[in-house]
Amino acid sequence: MKCMHTVAPAGFLPAIMAFLISAAVQFCVGQAPAIASEVSTDAMSTTSSAAQAKSSDTSPAGRRSHPGIIPAPPERTYPERPLIVGFVLDRALDLCDLLRVRFHVPHGYRSVGAKVRATVLAQLGAIFFEGKSVGLDRRGVGLWREWRLEGGVGPVYGSRVKNEMIAGNRYTNVEHPWSRMYRRGIVRNGVLWDDGRLQPLSVGVELHLFVFGVELETYPQEWLDAVIGWLGLDSANDDESRILRRWNEWQTIPELNIRNEWKETLKQPDAGKD
């Protein structure tokens, strides 16, 4: 009897283990396809990540990774011009930057007022306009719908402006690197101090007489930039060849998001509507 008591537990233990192993096998068989699918997906993800890392490590510019920063996908790059061609074009564009010449065609007779401006510190005027405007604002040439109400004296001058671009060159496009890397203020919207421009030293006149309007201005600080540009200096940070070169370099580091925090302020609502 003593012998049977010592042998019986030893016999039950293998039986219990066999039963548990059999049950586990039966349970796993039913889950096998899902597990295989998960393993396959994970393996593909791991392989893809490894391939991307390898590609990034071997890229010509050597893309870097910064912890805590979500990489932004690279955007398009722009062909670089020959050095002398880029230099001459930048000097020609600096001459365009000297002027603001626009003509206004109102809807109905919604165009009245006048303004005289000798920098933001010395100006006087009141203008209401709703219609279409065409012309040159520095190097930006375009046609746009506009609703504008502005007025004041000296630095106490405010405006409410709505712009909607109809057509224009690349300098009126807020998605172009020339606008994205530095805020240019050609397209402007909202309730603004002064008239929404980022050129407080502009000098000029504007006149609206019910059926047409005209605007003539110049920017003194751009005269300085146009002169020293021939010495290889760029006080206005607007030489396109340099901007595109830096943009192309930044596309090799997708972790660095191009500055565009002002894009929300450049949305183009329907002109004339609240």
DRENGU-226716 format. One record per residue (C-alpha): chain; residue in one letter; residue number from 1; x, y, z. Coordinates in Angstrom, 3 decimals, padded with zeros to 6 digits. Layout:
<pts>
<ch A, aa A, i NUM, east X, north Y, up Z>
...
</pts>
This chain:
<pts>
<ch A, aa M, i 1, east 000.000, north 000.000, up 000.000>
<ch A, aa K, i 2, east 002.793, north 002.370, up 000.836>
<ch A, aa C, i 3, east 004.329, north 001.649, up -002.552>
<ch A, aa M, i 4, east 001.032, north 002.402, up -004.390>
<ch A, aa H, i 5, east 000.647, north 005.724, up -002.534>
<ch A, aa T, i 6, east 004.101, north 006.860, up -003.653>
<ch A, aa V, i 7, east 003.686, north 005.805, up -007.306>
<ch A, aa A, i 8, east 000.159, north 007.130, up -007.998>
<ch A, aa P, i 9, east 000.938, north 010.890, up -007.785>
<ch A, aa A, i 10, east 003.933, north 010.399, up -010.046>
<ch A, aa G, i 11, east 001.660, north 008.730, up -012.606>
<ch A, aa F, i 12, east -001.003, north 011.438, up -012.476>
<ch A, aa L, i 13, east 001.465, north 014.284, up -013.071>
<ch A, aa P, i 14, east 002.527, north 013.204, up -016.608>
<ch A, aa A, i 15, east -001.135, north 012.602, up -017.496>
<ch A, aa I, i 16, east -002.128, north 016.102, up -016.381>
<ch A, aa M, i 17, east 000.813, north 017.641, up -018.253>
<ch A, aa A, i 18, east -000.123, north 015.736, up -021.417>
<ch A, aa F, i 19, east -003.727, north 016.912, up -021.149>
<ch A, aa L, i 20, east -002.688, north 020.552, up -020.737>
<ch A, aa I, i 21, east -000.248, north 020.360, up -023.644>
<ch A, aa S, i 22, east -002.932, north 018.796, up -025.861>
<ch A, aa A, i 23, east -005.444, north 021.519, up -024.958>
<ch A, aa A, i 24, east -002.884, north 024.234, up -025.637>
<ch A, aa V, i 25, east -002.079, north 022.720, up -029.033>
<ch A, aa Q, i 26, east -005.765, north 022.539, up -029.964>
<ch A, aa F, i 27, east -006.262, north 026.186, up -028.944>
<ch A, aa C, i 28, east -003.213, north 027.411, up -030.865>
<ch A, aa V, i 29, east -004.225, north 025.580, up -034.053>
<ch A, aa G, i 30, east -007.359, north 027.706, up -034.275>
<ch A, aa Q, i 31, east -005.313, north 030.917, up -033.841>
<ch A, aa A, i 32, east -002.510, north 029.970, up -036.183>
<ch A, aa P, i 33, east -003.657, north 031.925, up -039.301>
<ch A, aa A, i 34, east -004.074, north 035.161, up -037.366>
<ch A, aa I, i 35, east -000.734, north 034.763, up -035.636>
<ch A, aa A, i 36, east 000.967, north 034.005, up -038.922>
<ch A, aa S, i 37, east -000.620, north 037.087, up -040.464>
<ch A, aa E, i 38, east 000.540, north 039.277, up -037.599>
<ch A, aa V, i 39, east 004.038, north 037.915, up -037.774>
<ch A, aa S, i 40, east 004.111, north 038.455, up -041.529>
<ch A, aa T, i 41, east 002.906, north 042.050, up -041.176>
<ch A, aa D, i 42, east 005.397, north 042.797, up -038.416>
<ch A, aa A, i 43, east 008.177, north 041.256, up -040.431>
<ch A, aa M, i 44, east 007.277, north 043.321, up -043.487>
<ch A, aa S, i 45, east 007.117, north 046.489, up -041.375>
<ch A, aa T, i 46, east 010.481, north 045.733, up -039.833>
<ch A, aa T, i 47, east 011.993, north 044.997, up -043.228>
<ch A, aa S, i 48, east 010.537, north 048.212, up -044.692>
<ch A, aa S, i 49, east 011.824, north 050.285, up -041.772>
<ch A, aa A, i 50, east 015.245, north 048.744, up -042.116>
<ch A, aa A, i 51, east 015.260, north 049.471, up -045.832>
<ch A, aa Q, i 52, east 014.245, north 053.080, up -045.247>
<ch A, aa A, i 53, east 016.901, north 053.525, up -042.613>
<ch A, aa K, i 54, east 019.487, north 052.051, up -044.930>
<ch A, aa S, i 55, east 018.349, north 054.331, up -047.751>
<ch A, aa S, i 56, east 018.475, north 057.377, up -045.487>
<ch A, aa D, i 57, east 021.890, north 056.478, up -044.161>
<ch A, aa T, i 58, east 023.271, north 056.146, up -047.649>
<ch A, aa S, i 59, east 021.615, north 059.252, up -049.148>
<ch A, aa P, i 60, east 024.052, north 061.834, up -050.523>
<ch A, aa A, i 61, east 023.191, north 064.503, up -047.952>
<ch A, aa G, i 62, east 023.081, north 062.075, up -045.039>
<ch A, aa R, i 63, east 019.628, north 062.738, up -043.592>
<ch A, aa R, i 64, east 019.719, north 063.123, up -039.880>
<ch A, aa S, i 65, east 017.245, north 062.001, up -037.236>
<ch A, aa H, i 66, east 016.340, north 064.004, up -034.156>
<ch A, aa P, i 67, east 014.549, north 062.347, up -031.206>
<ch A, aa G, i 68, east 011.075, north 063.632, up -030.515>
<ch A, aa I, i 69, east 010.620, north 065.229, up -033.974>
<ch A, aa I, i 70, east 008.241, north 063.628, up -036.462>
<ch A, aa P, i 71, east 009.840, north 063.707, up -039.924>
<ch A, aa A, i 72, east 008.002, north 065.671, up -042.601>
<ch A, aa P, i 73, east 008.048, north 064.169, up -046.097>
<ch A, aa P, i 74, east 010.459, north 065.923, up -048.466>
<ch A, aa E, i 75, east 008.835, north 068.301, up -050.945>
<ch A, aa R, i 76, east 009.830, north 069.139, up -054.488>
<ch A, aa T, i 77, east 013.212, north 070.653, up -055.208>
<ch A, aa Y, i 78, east 014.061, north 073.289, up -057.788>
<ch A, aa P, i 79, east 016.828, north 073.222, up -060.419>
<ch A, aa E, i 80, east 019.726, north 075.496, up -059.632>
<ch A, aa R, i 81, east 020.667, north 078.133, up -062.186>
<ch A, aa P, i 82, east 024.248, north 078.888, up -063.233>
<ch A, aa L, i 83, east 025.793, north 081.344, up -060.787>
<ch A, aa I, i 84, east 026.038, north 084.294, up -063.175>
<ch A, aa V, i 85, east 022.474, north 083.753, up -064.479>
<ch A, aa G, i 86, east 021.051, north 083.667, up -060.954>
<ch A, aa F, i 87, east 022.982, north 086.794, up -059.987>
<ch A, aa V, i 88, east 021.727, north 088.826, up -062.966>
<ch A, aa L, i 89, east 018.117, north 087.697, up -062.452>
<ch A, aa D, i 90, east 018.259, north 088.615, up -058.759>
<ch A, aa R, i 91, east 019.491, north 092.113, up -059.645>
<ch A, aa A, i 92, east 016.634, north 092.544, up -062.132>
<ch A, aa L, i 93, east 014.102, north 091.378, up -059.540>
<ch A, aa D, i 94, east 015.548, north 093.847, up -057.027>
<ch A, aa L, i 95, east 014.562, north 096.631, up -059.441>
<ch A, aa C, i 96, east 010.994, north 095.289, up -059.542>
<ch A, aa D, i 97, east 010.945, north 095.408, up -055.749>
<ch A, aa L, i 98, east 011.222, north 099.189, up -055.822>
<ch A, aa L, i 99, east 007.641, north 099.757, up -056.946>
<ch A, aa R, i 100, east 004.014, north 099.105, up -056.173>
<ch A, aa V, i 101, east 001.817, north 099.990, up -059.157>
<ch A, aa R, i 102, east -001.790, north 098.790, up -059.146>
<ch A, aa F, i 103, east -004.993, north 099.652, up -060.993>
<ch A, aa H, i 104, east -008.392, north 099.034, up -059.444>
<ch A, aa V, i 105, east -011.685, north 098.289, up -061.201>
<ch A, aa P, i 106, east -014.625, north 098.443, up -058.770>
<ch A, aa H, i 107, east -017.877, north 096.508, up -058.755>
<ch A, aa G, i 108, east -020.467, north 099.155, up -059.493>
<ch A, aa Y, i 109, east -019.283, north 102.391, up -057.884>
<ch A, aa R, i 110, east -017.719, north 100.817, up -054.788>
<ch A, aa S, i 111, east -014.491, north 102.772, up -054.990>
<ch A, aa V, i 112, east -013.969, north 106.014, up -053.119>
<ch A, aa G, i 113, east -011.231, north 107.689, up -051.133>
<ch A, aa A, i 114, east -007.637, north 108.839, up -051.215>
<ch A, aa K, i 115, east -004.408, north 108.346, up -049.313>
<ch A, aa V, i 116, east -001.080, north 110.144, up -049.098>
<ch A, aa R, i 117, east 001.724, north 108.232, up -047.429>
<ch A, aa A, i 118, east 005.269, north 109.164, up -046.471>
<ch A, aa T, i 119, east 006.095, north 106.115, up -044.323>
<ch A, aa V, i 120, east 003.866, north 104.772, up -041.581>
<ch A, aa L, i 121, east 004.598, north 107.806, up -039.387>
<ch A, aa A, i 122, east 003.278, north 110.390, up -041.843>
<ch A, aa Q, i 123, east 000.151, north 109.344, up -043.715>
<ch A, aa L, i 124, east -003.413, north 110.488, up -044.092>
<ch A, aa G, i 125, east -006.323, north 108.874, up -045.837>
<ch A, aa A, i 126, east -009.570, north 106.926, up -045.967>
<ch A, aa I, i 127, east -010.462, north 104.362, up -048.655>
<ch A, aa F, i 128, east -013.262, north 101.949, up -049.419>
<ch A, aa F, i 129, east -012.881, north 099.596, up -052.370>
<ch A, aa E, i 130, east -014.534, north 096.422, up -053.603>
<ch A, aa G, i 131, east -013.665, north 094.952, up -056.966>
<ch A, aa K, i 132, east -010.678, north 093.623, up -058.901>
<ch A, aa S, i 133, east -007.086, north 094.848, up -058.758>
<ch A, aa V, i 134, east -004.260, north 094.219, up -061.187>
<ch A, aa G, i 135, east -000.648, north 095.285, up -061.126>
<ch A, aa L, i 136, east 002.757, north 094.971, up -059.555>
<ch A, aa D, i 137, east 003.543, north 094.734, up -055.849>
<ch A, aa R, i 138, east 007.315, north 094.475, up -055.816>
<ch A, aa R, i 139, east 008.109, north 091.371, up -057.896>
<ch A, aa G, i 140, east 004.636, north 089.921, up -057.426>
<ch A, aa V, i 141, east 002.426, north 090.484, up -060.473>
<ch A, aa G, i 142, east -001.175, north 089.370, up -060.330>
<ch A, aa L, i 143, east -004.897, north 089.833, up -060.630>
<ch A, aa W, i 144, east -007.036, north 089.441, up -057.530>
<ch A, aa R, i 145, east -010.388, north 090.238, up -055.998>
<ch A, aa E, i 146, east -010.195, north 092.658, up -053.120>
<ch A, aa W, i 147, east -012.382, north 094.166, up -050.463>
<ch A, aa R, i 148, east -010.708, north 096.908, up -048.454>
<ch A, aa L, i 149, east -011.692, north 099.484, up -045.864>
<ch A, aa E, i 150, east -008.910, north 101.571, up -044.329>
<ch A, aa G, i 151, east -008.237, north 104.977, up -042.849>
<ch A, aa G, i 152, east -006.436, north 106.976, up -040.222>
<ch A, aa V, i 153, east -003.779, north 109.562, up -039.510>
<ch A, aa G, i 154, east -000.081, north 108.884, up -039.016>
<ch A, aa P, i 155, east 000.648, north 105.716, up -037.062>
<ch A, aa V, i 156, east -003.012, north 105.557, up -035.983>
<ch A, aa Y, i 157, east -004.038, north 103.848, up -039.197>
<ch A, aa G, i 158, east -005.966, north 100.626, up -039.537>
<ch A, aa S, i 159, east -007.519, north 098.484, up -042.236>
<ch A, aa R, i 160, east -009.663, north 095.488, up -042.929>
<ch A, aa V, i 161, east -008.580, north 093.611, up -046.044>
<ch A, aa K, i 162, east -009.782, north 090.540, up -047.931>
<ch A, aa N, i 163, east -007.752, north 089.224, up -050.863>
<ch A, aa E, i 164, east -008.486, north 086.364, up -053.221>
<ch A, aa M, i 165, east -005.908, north 085.661, up -055.908>
<ch A, aa I, i 166, east -007.291, north 085.017, up -059.403>
<ch A, aa A, i 167, east -003.992, north 084.703, up -061.238>
<ch A, aa G, i 168, east -000.401, north 085.645, up -060.571>
<ch A, aa N, i 169, east 003.234, north 084.743, up -060.915>
<ch A, aa R, i 170, east 005.104, north 082.545, up -058.472>
<ch A, aa Y, i 171, east 005.835, north 085.433, up -056.102>
<ch A, aa T, i 172, east 002.143, north 085.697, up -055.269>
<ch A, aa N, i 173, east 001.943, north 081.965, up -054.471>
<ch A, aa V, i 174, east 002.158, north 081.392, up -050.714>
<ch A, aa E, i 175, east 003.317, north 077.801, up -051.351>
<ch A, aa H, i 176, east 006.456, north 078.865, up -053.216>
<ch A, aa P, i 177, east 009.701, north 078.811, up -051.170>
<ch A, aa W, i 178, east 010.148, north 082.553, up -051.761>
<ch A, aa S, i 179, east 007.000, north 083.155, up -049.682>
<ch A, aa R, i 180, east 007.256, north 080.220, up -047.273>
<ch A, aa M, i 181, east 010.766, north 080.792, up -045.970>
<ch A, aa Y, i 182, east 010.186, north 084.507, up -045.296>
<ch A, aa R, i 183, east 006.881, north 086.235, up -044.807>
<ch A, aa R, i 184, east 006.378, north 088.624, up -047.726>
<ch A, aa G, i 185, east 002.965, north 090.144, up -047.080>
<ch A, aa I, i 186, east 001.873, north 090.492, up -050.719>
<ch A, aa V, i 187, east -001.371, north 088.617, up -050.074>
<ch A, aa R, i 188, east -002.917, north 089.832, up -046.848>
<ch A, aa N, i 189, east -006.210, north 089.276, up -045.033>
<ch A, aa G, i 190, east -007.793, north 090.312, up -041.786>
<ch A, aa V, i 191, east -008.075, north 093.324, up -039.501>
<ch A, aa L, i 192, east -004.651, north 094.906, up -039.580>
<ch A, aa W, i 193, east -002.653, north 097.763, up -038.206>
<ch A, aa D, i 194, east -001.527, north 100.111, up -040.979>
<ch A, aa D, i 195, east -002.638, north 098.499, up -044.271>
<ch A, aa G, i 196, east -001.319, north 094.999, up -043.707>
<ch A, aa R, i 197, east 001.951, north 095.459, up -045.556>
<ch A, aa L, i 198, east 005.316, north 094.460, up -044.142>
<ch A, aa Q, i 199, east 006.887, north 097.570, up -045.669>
<ch A, aa P, i 200, east 006.344, north 100.414, up -043.154>
<ch A, aa L, i 201, east 008.655, north 102.773, up -045.065>
<ch A, aa S, i 202, east 006.669, north 102.850, up -048.303>
<ch A, aa V, i 203, east 005.986, north 106.253, up -049.838>
<ch A, aa G, i 204, east 003.211, north 106.984, up -052.313>
<ch A, aa V, i 205, east -000.339, north 108.000, up -053.175>
<ch A, aa E, i 206, east -003.624, north 106.200, up -053.861>
<ch A, aa L, i 207, east -006.807, north 107.590, up -055.401>
<ch A, aa H, i 208, east -010.274, north 106.060, up -055.937>
<ch A, aa L, i 209, east -012.974, north 107.894, up -057.916>
<ch A, aa F, i 210, east -016.013, north 105.561, up -058.062>
<ch A, aa V, i 211, east -015.245, north 104.019, up -061.466>
<ch A, aa F, i 212, east -011.515, north 103.432, up -061.177>
<ch A, aa G, i 213, east -008.617, north 103.562, up -058.783>
<ch A, aa V, i 214, east -004.847, north 103.861, up -059.052>
<ch A, aa E, i 215, east -002.036, north 103.274, up -056.589>
<ch A, aa L, i 216, east 001.626, north 104.345, up -056.967>
<ch A, aa E, i 217, east 004.255, north 103.686, up -054.307>
<ch A, aa T, i 218, east 007.937, north 103.023, up -053.814>
<ch A, aa Y, i 219, east 009.872, north 101.290, up -051.042>
<ch A, aa P, i 220, east 013.008, north 103.161, up -049.833>
<ch A, aa Q, i 221, east 014.514, north 100.137, up -048.101>
<ch A, aa E, i 222, east 014.391, north 098.245, up -051.385>
<ch A, aa W, i 223, east 016.527, north 100.946, up -052.993>
<ch A, aa L, i 224, east 019.262, north 100.058, up -050.534>
<ch A, aa D, i 225, east 018.883, north 096.358, up -051.256>
<ch A, aa A, i 226, east 019.065, north 097.007, up -055.014>
<ch A, aa V, i 227, east 022.347, north 098.906, up -054.657>
<ch A, aa I, i 228, east 024.233, north 096.650, up -052.260>
<ch A, aa G, i 229, east 022.996, north 093.584, up -054.136>
<ch A, aa W, i 230, east 025.711, north 094.257, up -056.721>
<ch A, aa L, i 231, east 028.219, north 093.751, up -053.892>
<ch A, aa G, i 232, east 026.828, north 090.291, up -053.167>
<ch A, aa L, i 233, east 024.815, north 091.429, up -050.126>
<ch A, aa D, i 234, east 021.121, north 090.674, up -049.586>
<ch A, aa S, i 235, east 019.667, north 092.888, up -046.876>
<ch A, aa A, i 236, east 016.070, north 091.964, up -047.767>
<ch A, aa N, i 237, east 016.631, north 088.166, up -047.816>
<ch A, aa D, i 238, east 014.898, north 087.976, up -051.189>
<ch A, aa D, i 239, east 017.520, north 086.686, up -053.642>
<ch A, aa E, i 240, east 015.682, north 083.784, up -055.219>
<ch A, aa S, i 241, east 018.805, north 081.818, up -056.164>
<ch A, aa R, i 242, east 019.967, north 081.757, up -052.538>
<ch A, aa I, i 243, east 016.482, north 080.923, up -051.223>
<ch A, aa L, i 244, east 016.022, north 077.990, up -053.621>
<ch A, aa R, i 245, east 019.493, north 076.688, up -052.817>
<ch A, aa R, i 246, east 018.688, north 076.671, up -049.090>
<ch A, aa W, i 247, east 015.259, north 075.142, up -049.761>
<ch A, aa N, i 248, east 016.847, north 072.253, up -051.679>
<ch A, aa E, i 249, east 019.260, north 071.691, up -048.800>
<ch A, aa W, i 250, east 016.399, north 071.624, up -046.298>
<ch A, aa Q, i 251, east 014.633, north 068.901, up -048.286>
<ch A, aa T, i 252, east 017.478, north 066.555, up -047.314>
<ch A, aa I, i 253, east 016.469, north 067.009, up -043.641>
<ch A, aa P, i 254, east 012.727, north 066.207, up -043.570>
<ch A, aa E, i 255, east 012.634, north 066.594, up -039.777>
<ch A, aa L, i 256, east 012.902, north 070.354, up -040.294>
<ch A, aa N, i 257, east 009.483, north 071.723, up -041.201>
<ch A, aa I, i 258, east 009.714, north 074.741, up -043.491>
<ch A, aa R, i 259, east 008.473, north 077.886, up -041.787>
<ch A, aa N, i 260, east 004.811, north 078.316, up -042.639>
<ch A, aa E, i 261, east 003.203, north 079.312, up -039.333>
<ch A, aa W, i 262, east 001.617, north 082.342, up -041.033>
<ch A, aa K, i 263, east -000.242, north 080.333, up -043.683>
<ch A, aa E, i 264, east -003.439, north 080.423, up -041.627>
<ch A, aa T, i 265, east -003.411, north 084.231, up -041.902>
<ch A, aa L, i 266, east -003.083, north 084.025, up -045.684>
<ch A, aa K, i 267, east -006.267, north 082.077, up -046.357>
<ch A, aa Q, i 268, east -008.205, north 083.615, up -049.208>
<ch A, aa P, i 269, east -011.882, north 084.068, up -048.329>
<ch A, aa D, i 270, east -014.505, north 085.162, up -050.829>
<ch A, aa A, i 271, east -013.911, north 088.878, up -051.202>
<ch A, aa G, i 272, east -016.787, north 091.038, up -050.071>
<ch A, aa K, i 273, east -018.355, north 088.400, up -047.831>
<ch A, aa D, i 274, east -018.311, north 088.344, up -044.052>
</pts>
